[in-house]
């Protein structure tokens, strides 16, 4: 029995020794962990702010009534995607009229380039020959009248008949000259100035048609970049204009968190430093970012900033840019930014 109690006493001593050792080890471990946490806290800078995104107010270039809208608020859109269309009936009518004018002017230009047709040239020659024959006949008739007037001393042919014959000679001679000039003009073909004028008029009509095509293309409102439709400001039937945006589009690229740093911590950060962004909705899934802008002037802390510093302290604005392909960050969302201030300065 005595041996039993001696053994039990020895076991208790051993157990007490073990407990003491474990207690010391735990104390040292706890102290080391506290030191580690203190060191980590010292090298980590925590800032608070809100998410900011770039927005585009998307408007039509021309003024007309909205005929169709293809997206709703909250829809994700890609660059170049059609968002809405204007009523284009008036432009289509103008284009149809221009096409008819272009076809008519093209015929005129083709005729100028091809020159006078053989049939038209033959007709002009025949007309010139006929006019020349009439002029020759008039001269012969005048000769007979003059002889008769002279031989009869004005008794067989009156003075009026002689004057009429002379007038007919002048008229037919002029007609023959005009017909000959028309024939020579037909032989020579169109003048270079006439061809150039016809071509210039045709080009002007074609440019007008291109302008109509451009206006028709602008009747489709397209997304300038990838993003999300935040607001639908006009509806189908509303009158659109360049001054009245139809949608507000939040761009997916170059989101940032706007935070503020005190002057005492300003020297711990620099442009290009890596950072992690935490949100309440994804507290365990930080988003990678980097400091892209540090203000050179201080300002009073905005009321929206959550910080333990005094509200009246002067802080510097810092923008931490992030890439958010999953569109986790939303406009105005509160965010926490943690920066390892001992990272290497590349």
Order of alpha helices (4+ residues) and beta strands (2+ residues): alpha-beta-beta-beta-beta-beta-alpha-alpha-alpha-alpha-beta-beta-beta-beta-beta-alpha-beta-beta-beta-beta
